Amino acid sequence: MTEIHFVVEEAPEGGYIARAVGVDIITEADNIPALHAQVRDAVHCHFDEGKTPSIIRLHYTREEVLAA
């Protein structure tokens, strides 16, 4: 695996939640710089040495609800 993708959402209580696509990794942080560090750490902990993806892609999503 050369890349791993995460979908990042704003948490209802504040901060961010990142969920990996196709791999059981979920992490959270209060801000974007901390999220970057948490995602890197989670990826390195999940994969065996030498099998870690070389690229981590973060896809940010945001939900808005508007009155009709």
PDB file of N, H, CA, C and O in Angstrom:
ATOM      1  N   MET A   1       0.848  -1.177   0.000  1.00  0.00           N
ATOM      2  CA  MET A   1       0.000   0.000   0.000  1.00  0.00           C
ATOM      3  C   MET A   1       0.893   1.239   0.000  1.00  0.00           C
ATOM      4  O   MET A   1       1.742   1.398   0.877  1.00  0.00           O
ATOM      5  N   THR A   2       0.700   2.105  -0.975  1.00  0.00           N
ATOM      6  H   THR A   2       0.010   1.976  -1.687  1.00  0.00           H
ATOM      7  CA  THR A   2       1.512   3.316  -1.041  1.00  0.00           C
ATOM      8  C   THR A   2       0.790   4.536  -0.475  1.00  0.00           C
ATOM      9  O   THR A   2       1.431   5.511  -0.084  1.00  0.00           O
ATOM     10  N   GLU A   3      -0.543   4.486  -0.430  1.00  0.00           N
ATOM     11  H   GLU A   3      -1.065   3.694  -0.748  1.00  0.00           H
ATOM     12  CA  GLU A   3      -1.325   5.615   0.085  1.00  0.00           C
ATOM     13  C   GLU A   3      -2.414   5.117   1.019  1.00  0.00           C
ATOM     14  O   GLU A   3      -2.895   3.990   0.898  1.00  0.00           O
ATOM     15  N   ILE A   4      -2.791   5.979   1.952  1.00  0.00           N
ATOM     16  H   ILE A   4      -2.400   6.895   2.050  1.00  0.00           H
ATOM     17  CA  ILE A   4      -3.946   5.731   2.793  1.00  0.00           C
ATOM     18  C   ILE A   4      -4.783   7.002   2.809  1.00  0.00           C
ATOM     19  O   ILE A   4      -4.247   8.108   2.874  1.00  0.00           O
ATOM     20  N   HIS A   5      -6.094   6.837   2.751  1.00  0.00           N
ATOM     21  H   HIS A   5      -6.530   5.938   2.698  1.00  0.00           H
ATOM     22  CA  HIS A   5      -7.016   7.964   2.692  1.00  0.00           C
ATOM     23  C   HIS A   5      -7.833   8.046   3.977  1.00  0.00           C
ATOM     24  O   HIS A   5      -8.288   7.034   4.509  1.00  0.00           O
ATOM     25  N   PHE A   6      -8.009   9.271   4.462  1.00  0.00           N
ATOM     26  H   PHE A   6      -7.640  10.094   4.029  1.00  0.00           H
ATOM     27  CA  PHE A   6      -8.848   9.527   5.625  1.00  0.00           C
ATOM     28  C   PHE A   6      -9.933  10.524   5.251  1.00  0.00           C
ATOM     29  O   PHE A   6      -9.690  11.474   4.506  1.00  0.00           O
ATOM     30  N   VAL A   7     -11.133  10.298   5.777  1.00  0.00           N
ATOM     31  H   VAL A   7     -11.330   9.527   6.383  1.00  0.00           H
ATOM     32  CA  VAL A   7     -12.213  11.274   5.680  1.00  0.00           C
ATOM     33  C   VAL A   7     -12.245  12.006   7.010  1.00  0.00           C
ATOM     34  O   VAL A   7     -12.356  11.385   8.067  1.00  0.00           O
ATOM     35  N   VAL A   8     -12.146  13.328   6.955  1.00  0.00           N
ATOM     36  H   VAL A   8     -12.055  13.833   6.096  1.00  0.00           H
ATOM     37  CA  VAL A   8     -12.086  14.153   8.164  1.00  0.00           C
ATOM     38  C   VAL A   8     -13.389  14.938   8.287  1.00  0.00           C
ATOM     39  O   VAL A   8     -13.823  15.595   7.341  1.00  0.00           O
ATOM     40  N   GLU A   9     -14.001  14.861   9.461  1.00  0.00           N
ATOM     41  H   GLU A   9     -13.647  14.327  10.229  1.00  0.00           H
ATOM     42  CA  GLU A   9     -15.233  15.585   9.742  1.00  0.00           C
ATOM     43  C   GLU A   9     -15.048  16.419  11.005  1.00  0.00           C
ATOM     44  O   GLU A   9     -14.231  16.094  11.867  1.00  0.00           O
ATOM     45  N   GLU A  10     -15.820  17.497  11.096  1.00  0.00           N
ATOM     46  H   GLU A  10     -16.483  17.760  10.396  1.00  0.00           H
ATOM     47  CA  GLU A  10     -15.830  18.268  12.333  1.00  0.00           C
ATOM     48  C   GLU A  10     -16.628  17.481  13.365  1.00  0.00           C
ATOM     49  O   GLU A  10     -17.721  16.999  13.068  1.00  0.00           O
ATOM     50  N   ALA A  11     -16.093  17.350  14.567  1.00  0.00           N
ATOM     51  H   ALA A  11     -15.205  17.742  14.809  1.00  0.00           H
ATOM     52  CA  ALA A  11     -16.784  16.637  15.637  1.00  0.00           C
ATOM     53  C   ALA A  11     -17.871  17.531  16.223  1.00  0.00           C
ATOM     54  O   ALA A  11     -17.667  18.740  16.336  1.00  0.00           O
ATOM     55  N   PRO A  12     -19.017  16.973  16.599  1.00  0.00           N
ATOM     56  CA  PRO A  12     -20.098  17.789  17.169  1.00  0.00           C
ATOM     57  C   PRO A  12     -19.679  18.563  18.422  1.00  0.00           C
ATOM     58  O   PRO A  12     -20.163  19.670  18.661  1.00  0.00           O
ATOM     59  N   GLU A  13     -18.780  17.979  19.221  1.00  0.00           N
ATOM     60  H   GLU A  13     -18.388  17.080  19.027  1.00  0.00           H
ATOM     61  CA  GLU A  13     -18.339  18.637  20.452  1.00  0.00           C
ATOM     62  C   GLU A  13     -17.125  19.536  20.237  1.00  0.00           C
ATOM     63  O   GLU A  13     -16.589  20.098  21.192  1.00  0.00           O
ATOM     64  N   GLY A  14     -16.694  19.671  18.995  1.00  0.00           N
ATOM     65  H   GLY A  14     -17.129  19.214  18.219  1.00  0.00           H
ATOM     66  CA  GLY A  14     -15.530  20.486  18.649  1.00  0.00           C
ATOM     67  C   GLY A  14     -14.366  19.610  18.241  1.00  0.00           C
ATOM     68  O   GLY A  14     -14.290  18.446  18.635  1.00  0.00           O
ATOM     69  N   GLY A  15     -13.479  20.153  17.470  1.00  0.00           N
ATOM     70  H   GLY A  15     -13.541  21.099  17.151  1.00  0.00           H
ATOM     71  CA  GLY A  15     -12.331  19.398  16.992  1.00  0.00           C
ATOM     72  C   GLY A  15     -12.657  18.623  15.725  1.00  0.00           C
ATOM     73  O   GLY A  15     -13.610  18.948  15.016  1.00  0.00           O
ATOM     74  N   TYR A  16     -11.865  17.598  15.446  1.00  0.00           N
ATOM     75  H   TYR A  16     -11.091  17.334  16.022  1.00  0.00           H
ATOM     76  CA  TYR A  16     -11.981  16.847  14.196  1.00  0.00           C
ATOM     77  C   TYR A  16     -11.857  15.356  14.455  1.00  0.00           C
ATOM     78  O   TYR A  16     -11.167  14.924  15.379  1.00  0.00           O
ATOM     79  N   ILE A  17     -12.544  14.570  13.616  1.00  0.00           N
ATOM     80  H   ILE A  17     -13.105  14.920  12.866  1.00  0.00           H
ATOM     81  CA  ILE A  17     -12.447  13.113  13.642  1.00  0.00           C
ATOM     82  C   ILE A  17     -11.989  12.660  12.266  1.00  0.00           C
ATOM     83  O   ILE A  17     -12.542  13.092  11.255  1.00  0.00           O
ATOM     84  N   ALA A  18     -10.986  11.797  12.219  1.00  0.00           N
ATOM     85  H   ALA A  18     -10.537  11.446  13.040  1.00  0.00           H
ATOM     86  CA  ALA A  18     -10.472  11.263  10.953  1.00  0.00           C
ATOM     87  C   ALA A  18     -10.673   9.752  10.943  1.00  0.00           C
ATOM     88  O   ALA A  18     -10.270   9.048  11.869  1.00  0.00           O
ATOM     89  N   ARG A  19     -11.313   9.263   9.862  1.00  0.00           N
ATOM     90  H   ARG A  19     -11.640   9.834   9.109  1.00  0.00           H
ATOM     91  CA  ARG A  19     -11.557   7.829   9.696  1.00  0.00           C
ATOM     92  C   ARG A  19     -10.881   7.363   8.416  1.00  0.00           C
ATOM     93  O   ARG A  19     -11.086   7.942   7.348  1.00  0.00           O
ATOM     94  N   ALA A  20     -10.078   6.317   8.529  1.00  0.00           N
ATOM     95  H   ALA A  20      -9.912   5.847   9.396  1.00  0.00           H
ATOM     96  CA  ALA A  20      -9.402   5.771   7.349  1.00  0.00           C
ATOM     97  C   ALA A  20     -10.414   5.020   6.488  1.00  0.00           C
ATOM     98  O   ALA A  20     -11.361   4.421   6.998  1.00  0.00           O
ATOM     99  N   VAL A  21     -10.201   5.062   5.187  1.00  0.00           N
ATOM    100  H   VAL A  21      -9.432   5.549   4.772  1.00  0.00           H
ATOM    101  CA  VAL A  21     -11.044   4.359   4.229  1.00  0.00           C
ATOM    102  C   VAL A  21     -10.418   2.990   3.965  1.00  0.00           C
ATOM    103  O   VAL A  21      -9.279   2.902   3.505  1.00  0.00           O
ATOM    104  N   GLY A  22     -11.164   1.925   4.255  1.00  0.00           N
ATOM    105  H   GLY A  22     -12.089   1.997   4.628  1.00  0.00           H
ATOM    106  CA  GLY A  22     -10.689   0.578   3.988  1.00  0.00           C
ATOM    107  C   GLY A  22      -9.767  -0.008   5.038  1.00  0.00           C
ATOM    108  O   GLY A  22      -9.308  -1.142   4.896  1.00  0.00           O
ATOM    109  N   VAL A  23      -9.489   0.743   6.084  1.00  0.00           N
ATOM    110  H   VAL A  23      -9.862   1.664   6.199  1.00  0.00           H
ATOM    111  CA  VAL A  23      -8.617   0.282   7.171  1.00  0.00           C
ATOM    112  C   VAL A  23      -9.265   0.731   8.482  1.00  0.00           C
ATOM    113  O   VAL A  23      -9.846   1.814   8.540  1.00  0.00           O
ATOM    114  N   ASP A  24      -9.173  -0.079   9.521  1.00  0.00           N
ATOM    115  H   ASP A  24      -8.700  -0.959   9.473  1.00  0.00           H
ATOM    116  CA  ASP A  24      -9.793   0.257  10.801  1.00  0.00           C
ATOM    117  C   ASP A  24      -8.909   1.183  11.627  1.00  0.00           C
ATOM    118  O   ASP A  24      -8.285   0.765  12.603  1.00  0.00           O
ATOM    119  N   ILE A  25      -8.868   2.454  11.215  1.00  0.00           N
ATOM    120  H   ILE A  25      -9.375   2.794  10.422  1.00  0.00           H
ATOM    121  CA  ILE A  25      -8.132   3.474  11.966  1.00  0.00           C
ATOM    122  C   ILE A  25      -9.054   4.673  12.139  1.00  0.00           C
ATOM    123  O   ILE A  25      -9.589   5.198  11.163  1.00  0.00           O
ATOM    124  N   ILE A  26      -9.237   5.101  13.377  1.00  0.00           N
ATOM    125  H   ILE A  26      -8.802   4.674  14.170  1.00  0.00           H
ATOM    126  CA  ILE A  26     -10.000   6.313  13.687  1.00  0.00           C
ATOM    127  C   ILE A  26      -9.200   7.089  14.715  1.00  0.00           C
ATOM    128  O   ILE A  26      -8.685   6.518  15.677  1.00  0.00           O
ATOM    129  N   THR A  27      -9.099   8.398  14.506  1.00  0.00           N
ATOM    130  H   THR A  27      -9.518   8.861  13.725  1.00  0.00           H
ATOM    131  CA  THR A  27      -8.401   9.236  15.480  1.00  0.00           C
ATOM    132  C   THR A  27      -9.074  10.597  15.527  1.00  0.00           C
ATOM    133  O   THR A  27      -9.858  10.935  14.640  1.00  0.00           O
ATOM    134  N   GLU A  28      -8.776  11.373  16.545  1.00  0.00           N
ATOM    135  H   GLU A  28      -8.139  11.099  17.266  1.00  0.00           H
ATOM    136  CA  GLU A  28      -9.379  12.686  16.684  1.00  0.00           C
ATOM    137  C   GLU A  28      -8.385  13.666  17.297  1.00  0.00           C
ATOM    138  O   GLU A  28      -7.394  13.275  17.915  1.00  0.00           O
ATOM    139  N   ALA A  29      -8.678  14.954  17.108  1.00  0.00           N
ATOM    140  H   ALA A  29      -9.483  15.272  16.607  1.00  0.00           H
ATOM    141  CA  ALA A  29      -7.817  16.005  17.657  1.00  0.00           C
ATOM    142  C   ALA A  29      -8.614  17.304  17.748  1.00  0.00           C
ATOM    143  O   ALA A  29      -9.675  17.439  17.139  1.00  0.00           O
ATOM    144  N   ASP A  30      -8.090  18.248  18.509  1.00  0.00           N
ATOM    145  H   ASP A  30      -7.228  18.139  19.003  1.00  0.00           H
ATOM    146  CA  ASP A  30      -8.764  19.537  18.712  1.00  0.00           C
ATOM    147  C   ASP A  30      -8.556  20.516  17.564  1.00  0.00           C
ATOM    148  O   ASP A  30      -9.394  21.390  17.341  1.00  0.00           O
ATOM    149  N   ASN A  31      -7.444  20.382  16.829  1.00  0.00           N
ATOM    150  H   ASN A  31      -6.764  19.673  17.011  1.00  0.00           H
ATOM    151  CA  ASN A  31      -7.162  21.325  15.752  1.00  0.00           C
ATOM    152  C   ASN A  31      -6.433  20.588  14.614  1.00  0.00           C
ATOM    153  O   ASN A  31      -6.046  19.430  14.768  1.00  0.00           O
ATOM    154  N   ILE A  32      -6.255  21.255  13.500  1.00  0.00           N
ATOM    155  H   ILE A  32      -6.569  22.196  13.375  1.00  0.00           H
ATOM    156  CA  ILE A  32      -5.666  20.627  12.310  1.00  0.00           C
ATOM    157  C   ILE A  32      -4.212  20.195  12.531  1.00  0.00           C
ATOM    158  O   ILE A  32      -3.876  19.061  12.190  1.00  0.00           O
ATOM    159  N   PRO A  33      -3.335  21.040  13.085  1.00  0.00           N
ATOM    160  CA  PRO A  33      -1.957  20.571  13.302  1.00  0.00           C
ATOM    161  C   PRO A  33      -1.896  19.333  14.215  1.00  0.00           C
ATOM    162  O   PRO A  33      -1.112  18.417  13.967  1.00  0.00           O
ATOM    163  N   ALA A  34      -2.716  19.312  15.258  1.00  0.00           N
ATOM    164  H   ALA A  34      -3.353  20.056  15.459  1.00  0.00           H
ATOM    165  CA  ALA A  34      -2.742  18.147  16.142  1.00  0.00           C
ATOM    166  C   ALA A  34      -3.311  16.933  15.416  1.00  0.00           C
ATOM    167  O   ALA A  34      -2.872  15.808  15.656  1.00  0.00           O
ATOM    168  N   LEU A  35      -4.287  17.148  14.527  1.00  0.00           N
ATOM    169  H   LEU A  35      -4.644  18.061  14.332  1.00  0.00           H
ATOM    170  CA  LEU A  35      -4.849  16.043  13.753  1.00  0.00           C
ATOM    171  C   LEU A  35      -3.794  15.423  12.848  1.00  0.00           C
ATOM    172  O   LEU A  35      -3.722  14.200  12.726  1.00  0.00           O
ATOM    173  N   HIS A  36      -2.980  16.253  12.217  1.00  0.00           N
ATOM    174  H   HIS A  36      -3.038  17.247  12.317  1.00  0.00           H
ATOM    175  CA  HIS A  36      -1.893  15.742  11.373  1.00  0.00           C
ATOM    176  C   HIS A  36      -0.983  14.813  12.178  1.00  0.00           C
ATOM    177  O   HIS A  36      -0.623  13.730  11.715  1.00  0.00           O
ATOM    178  N   ALA A  37      -0.621  15.240  13.367  1.00  0.00           N
ATOM    179  H   ALA A  37      -0.913  16.119  13.742  1.00  0.00           H
ATOM    180  CA  ALA A  37       0.259  14.422  14.213  1.00  0.00           C
ATOM    181  C   ALA A  37      -0.441  13.138  14.649  1.00  0.00           C
ATOM    182  O   ALA A  37       0.174  12.072  14.658  1.00  0.00           O
ATOM    183  N   GLN A  38      -1.723  13.229  15.010  1.00  0.00           N
ATOM    184  H   GLN A  38      -2.223  14.095  15.002  1.00  0.00           H
ATOM    185  CA  GLN A  38      -2.473  12.050  15.446  1.00  0.00           C
ATOM    186  C   GLN A  38      -2.631  11.034  14.316  1.00  0.00           C
ATOM    187  O   GLN A  38      -2.500   9.830  14.539  1.00  0.00           O
ATOM    188  N   VAL A  39      -2.912  11.514  13.108  1.00  0.00           N
ATOM    189  H   VAL A  39      -3.019  12.492  12.926  1.00  0.00           H
ATOM    190  CA  VAL A  39      -3.083  10.618  11.959  1.00  0.00           C
ATOM    191  C   VAL A  39      -1.760   9.918  11.651  1.00  0.00           C
ATOM    192  O   VAL A  39      -1.739   8.706  11.440  1.00  0.00           O
ATOM    193  N   ARG A  40      -0.671  10.659  11.623  1.00  0.00           N
ATOM    194  H   ARG A  40      -0.688  11.644  11.794  1.00  0.00           H
ATOM    195  CA  ARG A  40       0.636  10.039  11.377  1.00  0.00           C
ATOM    196  C   ARG A  40       0.942   8.969  12.424  1.00  0.00           C
ATOM    197  O   ARG A  40       1.380   7.868  12.091  1.00  0.00           O
ATOM    198  N   ASP A  41       0.707   9.305  13.682  1.00  0.00           N
ATOM    199  H   ASP A  41       0.350  10.199  13.952  1.00  0.00           H
ATOM    200  CA  ASP A  41       0.981   8.357  14.756  1.00  0.00           C
ATOM    201  C   ASP A  41       0.104   7.108  14.627  1.00  0.00           C
ATOM    202  O   ASP A  41       0.589   5.989  14.797  1.00  0.00           O
ATOM    203  N   ALA A  42      -1.175   7.297  14.329  1.00  0.00           N
ATOM    204  H   ALA A  42      -1.569   8.206  14.191  1.00  0.00           H
ATOM    205  CA  ALA A  42      -2.094   6.163  14.179  1.00  0.00           C
ATOM    206  C   ALA A  42      -1.673   5.250  13.026  1.00  0.00           C
ATOM    207  O   ALA A  42      -1.736   4.027  13.148  1.00  0.00           O
ATOM    208  N   VAL A  43      -1.245   5.839  11.914  1.00  0.00           N
ATOM    209  H   VAL A  43      -1.193   6.833  11.815  1.00  0.00           H
ATOM    210  CA  VAL A  43      -0.819   5.048  10.758  1.00  0.00           C
ATOM    211  C   VAL A  43       0.441   4.253  11.111  1.00  0.00           C
ATOM    212  O   VAL A  43       0.536   3.068  10.793  1.00  0.00           O
ATOM    213  N   HIS A  44       1.398   4.898  11.761  1.00  0.00           N
ATOM    214  H   HIS A  44       1.320   5.861  12.019  1.00  0.00           H
ATOM    215  CA  HIS A  44       2.635   4.203  12.121  1.00  0.00           C
ATOM    216  C   HIS A  44       2.380   3.088  13.141  1.00  0.00           C
ATOM    217  O   HIS A  44       3.058   2.061  13.116  1.00  0.00           O
ATOM    218  N   CYS A  45       1.406   3.284  14.036  1.00  0.00           N
ATOM    219  H   CYS A  45       0.855   4.118  14.056  1.00  0.00           H
ATOM    220  CA  CYS A  45       1.077   2.237  15.016  1.00  0.00           C
ATOM    221  C   CYS A  45       0.335   1.068  14.374  1.00  0.00           C
ATOM    222  O   CYS A  45       0.497  -0.075  14.800  1.00  0.00           O
ATOM    223  N   HIS A  46      -0.473   1.344  13.357  1.00  0.00           N
ATOM    224  H   HIS A  46      -0.604   2.273  13.011  1.00  0.00           H
ATOM    225  CA  HIS A  46      -1.320   0.311  12.747  1.00  0.00           C
ATOM    226  C   HIS A  46      -0.536  -0.655  11.854  1.00  0.00           C
ATOM    227  O   HIS A  46      -0.813  -1.854  11.839  1.00  0.00           O
ATOM    228  N   PHE A  47       0.432  -0.134  11.117  1.00  0.00           N
ATOM    229  H   PHE A  47       0.657   0.841  11.128  1.00  0.00           H
ATOM    230  CA  PHE A  47       1.161  -0.948  10.149  1.00  0.00           C
ATOM    231  C   PHE A  47       2.496  -1.425  10.717  1.00  0.00           C
ATOM    232  O   PHE A  47       3.119  -0.747  11.533  1.00  0.00           O
ATOM    233  N   ASP A  48       2.916  -2.595  10.273  1.00  0.00           N
ATOM    234  H   ASP A  48       2.409  -3.147   9.610  1.00  0.00           H
ATOM    235  CA  ASP A  48       4.228  -3.108  10.645  1.00  0.00           C
ATOM    236  C   ASP A  48       5.309  -2.244  10.016  1.00  0.00           C
ATOM    237  O   ASP A  48       5.081  -1.600   8.992  1.00  0.00           O
ATOM    238  N   GLU A  49       6.477  -2.233  10.625  1.00  0.00           N
ATOM    239  H   GLU A  49       6.663  -2.756  11.457  1.00  0.00           H
ATOM    240  CA  GLU A  49       7.597  -1.456  10.110  1.00  0.00           C
ATOM    241  C   GLU A  49       7.922  -1.907   8.682  1.00  0.00           C
ATOM    242  O   GLU A  49       8.001  -3.104   8.404  1.00  0.00           O
ATOM    243  N   GLY A  50       8.108  -0.948   7.793  1.00  0.00           N
ATOM    244  H   GLY A  50       8.044   0.024   8.019  1.00  0.00           H
ATOM    245  CA  GLY A  50       8.401  -1.237   6.395  1.00  0.00           C
ATOM    246  C   GLY A  50       7.170  -1.382   5.527  1.00  0.00           C
ATOM    247  O   GLY A  50       7.286  -1.444   4.303  1.00  0.00           O
ATOM    248  N   LYS A  51       5.976  -1.437   6.139  1.00  0.00           N
ATOM    249  H   LYS A  51       5.882  -1.387   7.133  1.00  0.00           H
ATOM    250  CA  LYS A  51       4.732  -1.575   5.372  1.00  0.00           C
ATOM    251  C   LYS A  51       3.847  -0.337   5.498  1.00  0.00           C
ATOM    252  O   LYS A  51       2.704  -0.340   5.041  1.00  0.00           O
ATOM    253  N   THR A  52       4.368   0.707   6.111  1.00  0.00           N
ATOM    254  H   THR A  52       5.296   0.709   6.483  1.00  0.00           H
ATOM    255  CA  THR A  52       3.620   1.939   6.293  1.00  0.00           C
ATOM    256  C   THR A  52       3.459   2.659   4.952  1.00  0.00           C
ATOM    257  O   THR A  52       4.432   2.786   4.208  1.00  0.00           O
ATOM    258  N   PRO A  53       2.245   3.135   4.627  1.00  0.00           N
ATOM    259  CA  PRO A  53       2.059   3.896   3.385  1.00  0.00           C
ATOM    260  C   PRO A  53       2.943   5.141   3.385  1.00  0.00           C
ATOM    261  O   PRO A  53       3.193   5.738   4.432  1.00  0.00           O
ATOM    262  N   SER A  54       3.408   5.519   2.206  1.00  0.00           N
ATOM    263  H   SER A  54       3.204   5.034   1.356  1.00  0.00           H
ATOM    264  CA  SER A  54       4.286   6.685   2.116  1.00  0.00           C
ATOM    265  C   SER A  54       3.514   7.998   2.005  1.00  0.00           C
ATOM    266  O   SER A  54       4.083   9.069   2.218  1.00  0.00           O
ATOM    267  N   ILE A  55       2.222   7.924   1.672  1.00  0.00           N
ATOM    268  H   ILE A  55       1.760   7.054   1.499  1.00  0.00           H
ATOM    269  CA  ILE A  55       1.389   9.128   1.529  1.00  0.00           C
ATOM    270  C   ILE A  55       0.112   8.955   2.332  1.00  0.00           C
ATOM    271  O   ILE A  55      -0.531   7.906   2.283  1.00  0.00           O
ATOM    272  N   ILE A  56      -0.249  10.000   3.075  1.00  0.00           N
ATOM    273  H   ILE A  56       0.273  10.852   3.115  1.00  0.00           H
ATOM    274  CA  ILE A  56      -1.519  10.047   3.795  1.00  0.00           C
ATOM    275  C   ILE A  56      -2.330  11.176   3.180  1.00  0.00           C
ATOM    276  O   ILE A  56      -1.886  12.323   3.145  1.00  0.00           O
ATOM    277  N   ARG A  57      -3.523  10.844   2.693  1.00  0.00           N
ATOM    278  H   ARG A  57      -3.884   9.912   2.721  1.00  0.00           H
ATOM    279  CA  ARG A  57      -4.411  11.860   2.109  1.00  0.00           C
ATOM    280  C   ARG A  57      -5.574  12.104   3.060  1.00  0.00           C
ATOM    281  O   ARG A  57      -6.216  11.166   3.532  1.00  0.00           O
ATOM    282  N   LEU A  58      -5.836  13.384   3.332  1.00  0.00           N
ATOM    283  H   LEU A  58      -5.314  14.146   2.948  1.00  0.00           H
ATOM    284  CA  LEU A  58      -6.956  13.780   4.182  1.00  0.00           C
ATOM    285  C   LEU A  58      -8.008  14.461   3.314  1.00  0.00           C
ATOM    286  O   LEU A  58      -7.711  15.420   2.601  1.00  0.00           O
ATOM    287  N   HIS A  59      -9.237  13.959   3.380  1.00  0.00           N
ATOM    288  H   HIS A  59      -9.478  13.181   3.959  1.00  0.00           H
ATOM    289  CA  HIS A  59     -10.362  14.542   2.645  1.00  0.00           C
ATOM    290  C   HIS A  59     -11.303  15.160   3.675  1.00  0.00           C
ATOM    291  O   HIS A  59     -11.926  14.452   4.466  1.00  0.00           O
ATOM    292  N   TYR A  60     -11.397  16.503   3.655  1.00  0.00           N
ATOM    293  H   TYR A  60     -10.891  17.078   3.013  1.00  0.00           H
ATOM    294  CA  TYR A  60     -12.214  17.215   4.629  1.00  0.00           C
ATOM    295  C   TYR A  60     -13.649  17.323   4.132  1.00  0.00           C
ATOM    296  O   TYR A  60     -13.897  17.713   2.992  1.00  0.00           O
ATOM    297  N   THR A  61     -14.602  16.967   5.015  1.00  0.00           N
ATOM    298  H   THR A  61     -14.401  16.649   5.942  1.00  0.00           H
ATOM    299  CA  THR A  61     -16.012  17.112   4.680  1.00  0.00           C
ATOM    300  C   THR A  61     -16.648  18.027   5.705  1.00  0.00           C
ATOM    301  O   THR A  61     -16.215  18.105   6.855  1.00  0.00           O
ATOM    302  N   ARG A  62     -17.677  18.710   5.266  1.00  0.00           N
ATOM    303  H   ARG A  62     -18.029  18.646   4.332  1.00  0.00           H
ATOM    304  CA  ARG A  62     -18.368  19.626   6.163  1.00  0.00           C
ATOM    305  C   ARG A  62     -19.851  19.581   5.841  1.00  0.00           C
ATOM    306  O   ARG A  62     -20.244  19.669   4.678  1.00  0.00           O
ATOM    307  N   GLU A  63     -20.657  19.447   6.853  1.00  0.00           N
ATOM    308  H   GLU A  63     -20.338  19.376   7.798  1.00  0.00           H
ATOM    309  CA  GLU A  63     -22.094  19.370   6.651  1.00  0.00           C
ATOM    310  C   GLU A  63     -22.741  20.660   7.104  1.00  0.00           C
ATOM    311  O   GLU A  63     -22.418  21.195   8.164  1.00  0.00           O
ATOM    312  N   GLU A  64     -23.661  21.157   6.288  1.00  0.00           N
ATOM    313  H   GLU A  64     -23.924  20.723   5.427  1.00  0.00           H
ATOM    314  CA  GLU A  64     -24.441  22.335   6.663  1.00  0.00           C
ATOM    315  C   GLU A  64     -25.924  22.023   6.475  1.00  0.00           C
ATOM    316  O   GLU A  64     -26.306  21.340   5.525  1.00  0.00           O
ATOM    317  N   VAL A  65     -26.740  22.518   7.369  1.00  0.00           N
ATOM    318  H   VAL A  65     -26.430  23.073   8.141  1.00  0.00           H
ATOM    319  CA  VAL A  65     -28.182  22.350   7.255  1.00  0.00           C
ATOM    320  C   VAL A  65     -28.787  23.746   7.136  1.00  0.00           C
ATOM    321  O   VAL A  65     -28.519  24.625   7.955  1.00  0.00           O
ATOM    322  N   LEU A  66     -29.604  23.933   6.107  1.00  0.00           N
ATOM    323  H   LEU A  66     -29.822  23.220   5.442  1.00  0.00           H
ATOM    324  CA  LEU A  66     -30.249  25.209   5.859  1.00  0.00           C
ATOM    325  C   LEU A  66     -31.747  25.052   5.978  1.00  0.00           C
ATOM    326  O   LEU A  66     -32.296  24.026   5.574  1.00  0.00           O
ATOM    327  N   ALA A  67     -32.414  26.043   6.522  1.00  0.00           N
ATOM    328  H   ALA A  67     -31.968  26.876   6.850  1.00  0.00           H
ATOM    329  CA  ALA A  67     -33.874  26.032   6.555  1.00  0.00           C
ATOM    330  C   ALA A  67     -34.393  26.258   5.136  1.00  0.00           C
ATOM    331  O   ALA A  67     -33.847  27.070   4.389  1.00  0.00           O
ATOM    332  N   ALA A  68     -35.431  25.547   4.778  1.00  0.00           N
ATOM    333  H   ALA A  68     -35.875  24.887   5.384  1.00  0.00           H
ATOM    334  CA  ALA A  68     -36.001  25.651   3.418  1.00  0.00           C
ATOM    335  C   ALA A  68     -36.863  26.895   3.290  1.00  0.00           C
ATOM    336  O   ALA A  68     -37.423  27.150   2.224  1.00  0.00           O
TER     337      ALA A  68
END
